[in-house]
Amino acid sequence: MTIKKTLLIFPLLLIIVTSCYNAERNCKYFKTGKFRFEYEVDGVKKVTLFERNDSIEIETFEGKTDTASIRWVNDCEYVLKKLHPKNMAEEKSIGMKILTTSGNSYTFEFGIVGSDQKQKGTVTKIGEL
């Protein structure tokens, strides 16, 4: 094989191989619906249920319901702002970014807007609105 052919084939192979590792991101499927978020705090399983349309998210956690506005930055990123904050901490907006999607779940990263501290979690879509 000549060097010229090798130089043409190598970039093509590189593109094919790296495309196999691209994470799925079907974010539009998760813009609206009913969702479940499970996580652990000090060894205790916690569950948050929420419903989301394109502008409002209604969350229920330990029997308490809260509502936040949603501002979509793009198909995979949005900002939540509580409509009825009870303290200064709740007044801060939360940035949400869907990192990967798989079937009826997605992995996301979230944190206070402007902060470098981020946490990750996985949400499962349990229904449509």
N, C-alpha and C positions, 0 to 999 in steps of 0.2 A: 504494500500500500504506500502511496506517495505521501510526502509530508503535507501537500496541499489537501488531499482527501482527509487525512487525519485531522487537520486544522478545521475542516468543515464538519466532520462527524462529531468531534469531541464536544463542542458547544451544544449540539443537538442532544447528545446523550445526557449531558449535564442538566439540561432543561427537563428532559423526560424524567430523570431520577428525582430531581428536586420537586417536581410537580406531584409526585407520589406522596410526598410528605406534607403537602399543604393541608392545613386543618380545615375541616368543613365549617362554613359559616352561613347557615341559612337563617339569618337574623329576622327577616320579614315574617317568618312563620311564628315568631315569638313576640311580635309587637302587641298582639291582643290575645286575651284568653284568661283562663283560670290556671293558677300555678301553685306549686308546693315547694317550699324551701326547708330542708331539714339540716340541722347542724347540732353540734355538741358544745355545751358549756359546762365545764368542770365535771365531765363524765355523764351529764344529763342530756338526753336527746330533746331538742326543742324543734317545734314545727311552726312555720309561718305560712299562712294561706293568703294569697292575694289574687285580685282580679285587675286586669289592666286593659284599658282601651287606648286609643292613640293620644289621649290628653290627661287621663286621670288613672291613678293606681289606688285601690282600696285594699288595705292590708289588715289582717286579723292575726293577733298574737296573744296567746294566753287570755282569750276572751275579750280583748280590747281591740277596737277597730280604729284605724287612722286613715286619713286620706292625704294624698300628695299629688301635686301637679307634675306632669311630665313634659319636658322639652326635649324633643328628639334632635340630636346633633347630626346623626346620620343613621343608616339602617341598623347599626350595631352599637351605637352609643346614645345614652340619654341622661338627663339630669332630673333628679327628684327633688322637690321642695315641698315640705309639709305645709298643708293649708292651715292647720290649727296647732302651731308649735306650743308646747307647754313650758319650755325653758329655752335658754340661749343656745344650748347644744342642738336642739331640734330645729332652730332657725337656719342652721347651715345646710346648704344644698349638698346632695350626695351624687357624685358622678358614677355612672354604671356603664360597664363596657362588656359586651358579649365577646368572649375570646374564641370559643369553639361551640359547635352544635353537633348533636348526634341523636337522631331519632326524635324523641319527644323531650329531650333535655338539653340544657346548655350550661357551660361553665362560664362564669363571669368574674370580673374584678370590680371592686367598689371601694370608694373612699370619699372623704370630705373634699369638696372642690377646693383646689389650691394646696392640698396636702400631698406629700409624697408617700404617706402611709396608705397601703392598699391591702385589702383582704380578698380572698377568693372563695367562691362557693359554687354549688351546682343546684340548678332549679329544674323541676320537672313540670311540664305542661300537662294538666289533668283534665282540661276541657276547653271548649269554646264558649264565648259569651252568648 
